[in-house]
Amino acid sequence: MGTDTVQIQAADEAAALRREQRGWYVYDWACSVYSTSVLTVFLGPYLTAVAEKAADADGYVHPLGIPVRAGSFFAYSVSLSVILAVVIMPLVGSAADRTGRKKPLLGAAAYTGAAATTGMFFLDGDRYLLGGLLLIVANAAQSVGMMLYNSYLPQIAPPEERDAISSRGWAFGYGAGSLVLVANLVLYSAHDSFGLSETAAVRVCLASAGLWWGAFTLVPLRRLRDRHTRVERATAPGLRQLVETARDMRRYPLTLAFLLAYLVYNDGIQTVISQASIYGSQELGLGQSTLIGAVLLVQVLAVAGALAMGRLARTHGAKRTILGSLVAWTVTLAAGYFLPAGAPVWFFVLASGIGLVLGGSQALSRSLFSHLVPPGKEAEYFSAYEMSDRGMSWLGPLLFGVTYQLTGSYRSAIISLVAFFVIGFALLARVPVRRAIGEAGNPVPEMI
């Protein structure tokens, strides 16, 4: 084979890989709208209102005969979706690695979630059970889809490009979330002008996220490629597969050490995201429009933050950049403790700080973990990563709640979360990532 032929083949392969990477970005663009518009902004208050309409005189609904406070129904539904995802993800991840057919599994997860989200258009009246079922299905499907999506990263990006490519993926997701949230807020705020009731406008916003998810998923399904793996082993039933994955990960203690650090500081990140609006409304006395505006600001700045931290990682390495972001999280929370009540401007400043470090810390954590995954076990190991991301973030809200209960101060509750970033920093700093990458059987990049 001549030199020209080899060069042409190499160029064709590089072009195919770039095309695949661009398709990979679009899945984040497709599914992140669900997280932003549905889960973060609209569904919680709306589903709670639907449950309250169906409640008895004491404020309880009775799914499957179990008395549940209407105000707790949304939270319980989210918890059930996490439990379902924890059972399913290791099973699907192992099957994806064993067969090499990730793309059909990604498509099944994406369109299951998109269909359930689109079906939320029919969530009206007192149909709280329908809402709970659709939420459980959509949320579990999104977790499974993100696990498969993340597991493509080490296959489509050479080691030296992973930080940048992971950061672009997060930027695409936050960009889509910002764009659709603006459109949804226009529709919701001016629903009368569109001839819609307030509840009808919310239902359209919910369903539009599902349609967006399904439509844009077509792009990655056309561009991503299946790769057959060398790893051949049987797939165990769900919970047993989870045990098998955990047992296999014990062979890579440094990978586990990183995962533990990520679990700790990511718990802090997720808690700040979920509790910041409560802090803003209850402690600072800010209105709903201010809080929604802050959510939008976080989404917009997370795009810039993800791209900027991706560039920092090129010169300083992913580990050092993540450590720097954890320092920034700590400073931001400390500043949040001193925010004056009734001052939206300072709350927007706090939201800006969160947005600038949010996307980058998440993107670089994903790319760094991708170096620590043994070849051929990408989906299986990313199922454990996704569970750390979504299924294990319970300690932070518990600490936040207990601190408030003991002190009666949301300021004390928010500053208590600094512990997650300090401990996470200490744990991550102790992980020798170069040795961890080598032990996982992967090439070590020059800058990591």
N, C-alpha and C positions, 0 to 999 in steps of 0.2 A: 504494500500500500504506500503510495507516494506521500511526500510531505504536504503537498497542496491538499490532498484528500483528507489527511488527518486534520489539517487546520480548518477545512470546511466543516468537517464533522464536529470539531470542538466549538466552532462558531455557532453551528446549528443547535448544539446542546446548550450552550450559554443562552441563546435566544429563547429556547424552550423553557429554560429555568426562569428567566426574567418574566416570561409570560405567565408561568405558574405562580411566581411570587405576586404578580399584580392581581391574579385571581384570588390568591390567599387573602390579600388585604381586603378584598370586597366582602368576604364573609363577615369580618368585623363590622364593616359598614352596614351589612344586612341585619345582624342580630342585636347590635348594641342599642338600637332603637327600643327594643323590648325592655332592656334594663333601665333606660332613662325615662321614657314616657310612661310605660306601663307600671313597672315595679316601683320606681322611685317617686313618681309624681301622681299619677291618676288612680291606679287600681286600689291602693290601700284605703283612702278615704271613701271611694265610691262603693267598694265591696262592703265596707263597714256600714255605710248608710243603707245598702240593700238588706244586710243582715238585721239591722235595727228595725227596718220596716217589717221583717218577718218575725221579730222577737215577740215573746209573750209579755204579759204585764210586768214580770220581774226583770225583763231585759235579756232573757235567754232564748237562744235557738236550740234545736234538738236534732242535730245530724246523727242518723243511725240511733236515735233514742238517747244520745249523750247530751246532757245539759252543758251548753257552752255560752259564756257571755258574748253578746253580739260584737262587742268591742274587741274581743280576743280572736274572733274567727279568722281574720286575715292572717294574723301572726301564726296561728296553729296551722293554717293551710300552707304557709311558707315552710314551716318546720316539717310537715309531712312530705312536701316536695323534696326537701333536702334528704330525708331518710330514703325516699324512693331512688333519688339519684345516687346516693352512696351505695345502694345495693346493685344498681344497674351498671354504673360506670366501670368497675373492674371487669365485669363480664363482657361488656362491649369492647373495652380496651384490649383485653386478651384476645378476643375474636378478631379484632382488627389487625393486631400484630401477627397472629397465627396465619390468617388467610391473605394478608396484604391488601384486603379490600376495604380500605377506609372510606372511600368516596360514597359507595352505596349506603353505608352506615351513617355518614355525615348527612346525606340527603334525607334519610329516614328520620333522623333526629330533628333536622331543620324543619321539614315539612310537617312533622307532628306538632312541633312547637308553634309554627306559623299558623296552622289550622286551628289549634286551640286558642291562640291569641285573636285571630279573626273572629272566632265564635263568640268572643266577649261582646260583640255587637248585640247579641240576644240577651245580655245580662240586664234585665230590667225588672221592674216590679219588686217581688220578694223572692226572686230566684237565687238565693244565696248559695244553695247547694250546687247549682250549675256553675256559679262563679268560683266556688272553692275547687270543684273538679277541674275546670279549665286552667286555673292557676297552678294546681299541682302538676298537671300534665305539661303545661308550657314551661314551667320553671325547671322541672326535671329534664325535659327535652333540651332546654338551653344549656344546662350543665353538661349533658352528654355530648351535645354538639360542640361546645367549647373545648371539651377534653380532646375530641378527635381533631379539631382545628389546631389546637396548640401542638399536638403531636406531629403535625406536618413540618413544624419549624426546623428541626434538625435534618429533615430530608430535603428541604427546598433551599436551604441557606448554608453556604460554607461557613466554617467556624468564625472567620474574621468578619463576616457580614451580619451575623445573627443579631447583634445589638441594634443595628440600624434598621434591619427588617422588622424585628419585633416592635420597635418604637413606631415605625410607620404604620404597622397594623393597629396599634392602640390609637394612633392619631386618626386613622380612618374611622375607627369606632366612635371616638368622641366627636369627630366632625359630623357624622351622621346623626348622632344623638342631639347635637346642638341644632342642626338644621331642622329636624323633624319636631323638636320641642318648640322651636320658635313658631312653626306652622300650627302646631297644636294649641299653643297659647293664644295665637291670633283667633283661631276658630272658637276656642272656649270663651275668651273674653268678649268676643263680638257675636256670640251664638244667635242673638236675636236678629242681627243683620243677615244671617244666613238662613233664617226661618227655622231654627232649631231650638228646642228647649235645652236647658242646662244639662240634663241627664242624657239627652240624645247627642249632644256635642261630646260628652265624655265617652259615650259608646263608640262614636265615630273615631275619636282619637285612639281608643284601645284597638279597634279593628284595623285602623290604618297601619299600626305598627306590625300587625300580623301580615298584612298584604305587602308591606315594604320588605319584611323579612323573607317572605316566600319569593318575591320577584327578584331580588338581588342575589339570592342563593343560587340562581341559575348560572351566574357568572363563575363562581368557584367550581361548581359541578362540571362546567365545561372545560375548565383550565387545569384543575388539579389532576394528578396522575396517581394511579394505584401502583404500589411497589411491592413485589413479593419478597417476603422476608426469609432469612435462613433459619429462623427460630421455628422449630416444629414441636408443638406440645398440645396436649388436650386442653380444652376450655372447661373449667369447673363451674358448677352452679354459683350464682351471684355471691353469697356470703363466703362460700368456701374459696372462691377465686380471690376475694379480698384478703383472706388469710394467706393464700399462696403468694400473692403479690407482696404482702408485708414480709413474709418469710424470705422471699428472694431479695428484697431490698436490704435485708440484714447483711448480705454479702458485700454491700457497698456502704459502709458506715459513714463515710464522708458525705455521700449523697443524702443520707438520712440526717446528718448534722445540718446541712444546708436547709433541708425541708423543715426541720424543727425551728431554725431561726426564722424562716419565711412564715411558718405558722404563727409565731409569736408577733412579729411586727405587722404582718398582714391582718391579724386580729385587731390590732390597734387602728390600722387604716380603715377597715370595714366599719368599726365602731364609730370612728369620727364621722364617716360618711352618713351613717344611719342616725346618729344622735345630734348632729350639728343643727338640724332644723328644730329639734326640741329645745336645745340650748338657746337658739335664736328667739323662739316664740315664748318660752316660759321664763327664761332668765333675763333676756334682753328686751322683751316686749315688742318684738317686730311682727309686722303683719304678713299675711300669706303671700301677697304680691312681692314683698321684699325677699321672702324665703325662696320663692320660685325663681326670681331674678338671680339670686345667689347660686342656685343649682345650675342655671344656664351659664353663668359666668365661669363656674368650675369646669363645665363641659368645654367651653371655648378655650380657656387657658390650658386645659389638660392636653389639647392638641399641640400647642407651642411647647409645653413642658416636656412632653414625650419626645418630640423631635430634638429639642435642645439637649436633653439628657442623653439621648442616643449619640449625639455628636461628642458630648463630654466623655462618653465611654470609649470613644476611639482613641483619645489621648491619655485618659486616666484609668481606663479599665472599668468593666461593669461593676466589680465588687466595690471599688473605691467610690464610684458614683452612687451606688445604692447606699453605702455607709454615709455619704454626704447628705443624701436625701433624708435619711433617718434623723440626722442632726437638724435638718430643716423642719421636719415634722415636729420635733421636740420644741424648737424655737417658736413655731407657729402656735402650738398648743399653749405654751407659756404666755404668748402675747394674747391669745384668746381669753385667758383667765382674767385679764385686766380690761377687757372691752367694756366701755360704758353702756349702760342700758339706754334704749331709745335712740341709738345712733346708727342708722343703716349704713352710713359711709364706712365706718370702721368694720362692720360685719362684712361688707363687700371686700375690704382689704384682707380680712381673714380668709374669705372665700378665694381670693386671688392667690394667697400663699398656698392654700390646699390644692388648687388647680394646677399650679406650676410644678408641684412635686408628685402629684397623684399619678398622672399617666406615666411619667418616667420611672418611678419606683416599681410600678407594676410591670411595665414593658421589659425593663432590664432584669427583673427577677425571673421572668419567663425565659428570656434568652440565656441567662446564666444557668438556670436549671437544665436547659436543653443540652448543655455541654456535659452534664453529670448523668445523663441517661444512657445505659448500655445500648449499643446498636441492636435493632430488632425488637426492642421493648418500649418504643416511644409511647404508644397509646396507653399501654398498661401503667407505665410510670407517671404519665401525665394524668391518669385517673386519680392517683394519689395526690398529685399537685393540685388538681381541681377540687378535690375534697378538702385540702388545706385552705383553698381559696374560698370555697362556698360552704362546706359542711362543718367546719370546725370553728367558725367564728362566733362562739357563744360566750367565751370567758369575758371578752371586752364589754358587751352589754350587761353581763352579770355584775362586773366590777362597777360600771357606771351606775347601775340601779342600786346596788348595795351602798355605794358611797353617798348617793343622794339620800337614801333612806336613813343613813346614820348621821348625816350632816345637815340635811334639808337645803343644801346648796348645790345648784347645777354647776357653779364655778368649781367647787371641789370635785364634782363628778368628772368634769372635762379635764381637769389637770391630773386626775388619777391615771388617765390613759397614757401619760408620759412614760409610765413604767414599761409599757409594751415596746416602745421605741428604744428605750435605754437597754432593756434586756435583749431585744432583737439585735441591736447594734453589737452588744458584747458577744452574742452567740455567733453572728455572722463573721465578726472580726477574727474569730478563732478557727474558721474553716479554711484550710489550705487548699484553695480552689484548683491550683495547678496540679497538685497531687491527686485531688478528687477526680479531675478530668482524666488523668492518666489511668487511675484505677478503674474507671468506668470503661476504659478501652477506646477512648476518643483522642484525636489529635489535639494538642494544647496550642491555642492561639498565641501569637506574640504578645497581644495586649488583652488581659482578662482581669 
